[in-house]
Amino acid sequence: MLVSFGVASIPEREAALQVTIASIYWQVDRVNVYLNNYSRVPRFLRRKKITVFRSKDFGDLGDAGKFFRIEEGFNLHGDDDLIYPEGYVNYLRSKIEQYERRAVITLHGRNLYQVPIKSYYKDYEELFRCLDDVEEDRFCQIAGTGVLAYHTDTIKPNVRDFPCPNMGDIWFSLLAQKQKVPLLVANHKKSWLKTSPTNGKTIYQKHHRADQLQTSVINSFNDWKIYRL
């Protein structure tokens, strides 16, 4: 069954994107890359399994570009500064099947428990980081989309579900909440995923002291729950 991987990138991260693509390319059937504000298509993306979409044609979508094309079957979504280890895709697929395609799988998540909150980046009860040890599977309310996997039998997002850029985790998790789809952080070791050095600030670094929009979107939905199986 088809396995695809979607990622979005900005020019400042071109070198990191190359490493990301190299780490995932042979683990999937298709790679969909959304280039925000690139003046050209990097040579390393001119490969058989890779389809490139550009903001000059479809607009600057920020991190939501990783959801620009959803394939029927298994979909994984990543970040352009992560290095995915050998066996990564097989592991996430196995977790999808372990939970009978009834849950979305991630390696990064958080639980808010209650709303309203005062700050999206500061007000949470639990945080499960993709770069730290998570000793057992844990259900969550907010899923990190840089380490995300699901089957379209479970959920099928559309890029229109992401009305503002660079809030992919929130929009995807809100969609899952509305559809009552469980989100699960799969157990993993601290040393498994690695990051590439990048130029420029991350989304977190840009917004963690100015997260009014993120907070207002969270508070606009007053029924956040932890859906379990």
C-alpha positions in Angstrom: 0.0 0.0 0.0 1.2 3.5 -0.9 3.3 5.3 1.7 3.9 9.0 1.1 5.9 11.7 3.0 5.1 15.4 2.9 7.4 18.3 4.0 7.5 22.0 3.6 10.7 24.2 3.5 12.1 27.7 3.3 15.3 28.7 1.5 17.2 29.2 4.7 16.9 25.5 5.4 17.8 24.2 2.0 20.9 22.3 3.3 18.9 20.8 6.1 16.1 19.8 3.7 18.7 17.8 1.7 19.6 15.8 4.7 16.0 15.3 5.6 15.1 14.0 2.1 18.2 11.7 2.1 17.0 10.2 5.4 13.5 9.4 4.3 13.7 8.9 0.5 14.2 5.1 0.5 11.7 4.5 3.2 8.6 5.7 1.3 7.0 5.4 -2.1 6.4 9.2 -2.8 7.8 12.4 -1.4 5.8 15.6 -1.7 7.9 18.8 -1.1 6.4 22.3 -0.8 8.9 25.1 -1.3 8.0 28.4 0.2 9.8 31.4 -1.4 12.4 29.3 -3.1 13.7 31.1 -6.3 14.6 27.7 -7.8 14.1 24.0 -7.3 17.3 22.5 -5.7 19.0 19.8 -7.8 18.6 17.2 -5.1 14.8 17.3 -5.4 14.9 16.3 -9.1 14.4 12.6 -8.4 11.9 10.1 -9.6 9.8 9.8 -6.4 9.7 13.5 -5.6 7.0 15.9 -6.6 7.7 19.6 -5.9 5.1 22.3 -5.3 6.1 26.0 -5.1 4.7 29.0 -3.3 5.0 31.1 -6.5 2.3 28.9 -7.9 0.1 28.3 -4.9 1.0 30.9 -2.3 3.1 30.8 0.9 1.6 28.1 3.1 4.3 27.9 5.7 4.4 24.6 7.5 0.9 23.7 6.1 2.6 23.0 2.8 3.4 19.6 4.1 -0.3 18.8 3.8 -0.6 20.2 0.3 -1.0 16.7 -1.3 -2.6 13.9 0.7 -2.3 10.4 -0.9 -4.7 7.5 -0.3 -3.0 5.1 2.1 -0.3 5.9 4.6 0.7 9.5 5.0 3.7 10.8 7.0 4.6 14.4 7.4 7.9 15.8 8.5 10.0 18.9 9.2 12.9 20.1 7.2 15.3 20.1 10.1 14.8 16.5 11.2 16.8 13.4 10.3 14.7 10.3 10.2 16.4 7.1 11.3 16.4 3.8 9.4 13.2 1.9 10.2 11.3 5.1 11.1 8.5 4.6 8.6 8.2 0.9 9.3 7.9 1.7 13.0 5.2 4.3 12.6 3.3 2.1 10.2 3.4 -0.8 12.7 1.9 1.5 15.4 -0.9 2.5 13.0 -1.7 -1.1 12.4 -1.3 -2.0 16.1 -4.1 0.5 16.8 -6.1 -0.9 13.9 -5.9 2.4 11.9 -8.1 4.1 14.5 -5.5 6.5 15.8 -3.0 9.1 14.4 0.5 8.4 15.4 3.1 11.0 16.4 6.4 11.2 18.3 5.7 14.6 19.8 2.6 15.8 21.6 1.1 17.7 24.5 -1.9 17.7 26.7 -3.7 21.0 27.7 -6.4 19.3 29.7 -8.6 22.4 30.1 -9.3 25.6 28.2 -9.2 28.6 28.2 -5.4 28.9 28.5 -3.3 32.1 28.7 -0.5 31.0 26.5 -0.3 28.1 24.0 3.5 27.6 24.4 3.5 27.9 28.2 0.2 26.5 29.5 0.2 22.7 29.2 0.0 19.8 31.6 2.1 17.3 29.8 4.7 17.5 27.0 6.1 14.5 25.1 9.1 15.5 23.0 10.2 13.7 19.9 13.8 14.3 20.9 13.4 12.9 24.4 12.6 9.4 25.8 8.9 8.5 25.8 8.7 5.2 27.6 5.2 4.2 26.8 2.5 5.1 24.3 0.5 8.1 25.4 -2.6 9.6 24.1 -2.6 13.4 23.6 -4.6 16.4 22.6 -2.0 18.2 20.4 0.1 16.2 17.9 3.4 17.4 16.5 3.2 17.3 12.7 6.9 17.0 12.1 6.7 13.4 13.2 3.2 12.5 12.1 1.7 9.3 10.5 -1.8 8.1 9.8 -3.8 6.2 7.3 -6.5 8.0 5.3 -9.0 5.4 6.6 -8.5 7.3 9.9 -8.4 10.9 8.9 -7.9 12.8 5.7 -6.9 16.4 6.2 -7.0 19.0 3.4 -4.7 22.0 3.1 -7.8 24.1 3.5 -8.0 22.9 7.1 -4.9 25.1 7.8 -6.2 28.7 7.3 -3.1 30.4 8.8 0.5 29.4 8.2 2.9 28.0 10.7 0.3 26.6 13.0 0.1 23.1 11.6 0.1 21.3 14.9 -2.9 23.3 16.2 -4.9 23.0 13.0 -4.4 19.3 12.5 -5.1 18.6 16.2 -8.3 20.7 16.0 -9.4 18.7 13.0 -8.8 15.5 15.0 -10.7 16.9 17.9 -13.7 17.7 15.8 -13.7 14.3 14.2 -13.0 12.6 17.6 -9.9 10.9 16.3 -7.4 9.7 18.9 -3.8 11.1 18.7 -1.1 8.9 20.1 2.5 9.6 21.0 4.4 6.4 20.3 7.1 5.3 22.6 10.7 6.0 21.4 14.2 6.6 22.6 15.9 10.0 23.1 18.7 9.2 20.7 16.5 8.0 17.8 15.6 11.2 16.0 18.3 13.8 15.2 18.2 17.4 14.1 20.2 19.3 11.5 21.7 22.8 12.2 19.6 25.5 10.4 19.8 29.2 9.7 17.0 31.4 11.0 14.6 30.9 13.8 12.2 28.0 14.2 8.5 28.5 14.5 8.7 28.1 18.2 11.5 30.6 18.5 9.5 33.1 16.4 6.2 32.8 18.3 6.7 31.5 21.9 6.7 35.0 23.3 4.0 36.2 20.9 1.5 33.4 20.7 -1.8 35.4 20.9 -3.1 33.9 17.7 -2.2 30.3 18.6 -3.8 30.8 22.0 -7.0 32.3 20.6 -7.4 29.4 18.2 -7.0 26.9 21.0 -9.5 28.8 23.1 -12.0 29.0 20.2 -12.8 25.3 20.8 -14.0 24.7 24.3 -14.3 20.9 24.2 -10.7 19.7 24.0 -10.5 16.0 25.1 -8.1 13.1 25.1 -9.6 10.5 22.9 -8.5 7.0 23.7 -9.0 3.5 22.3 
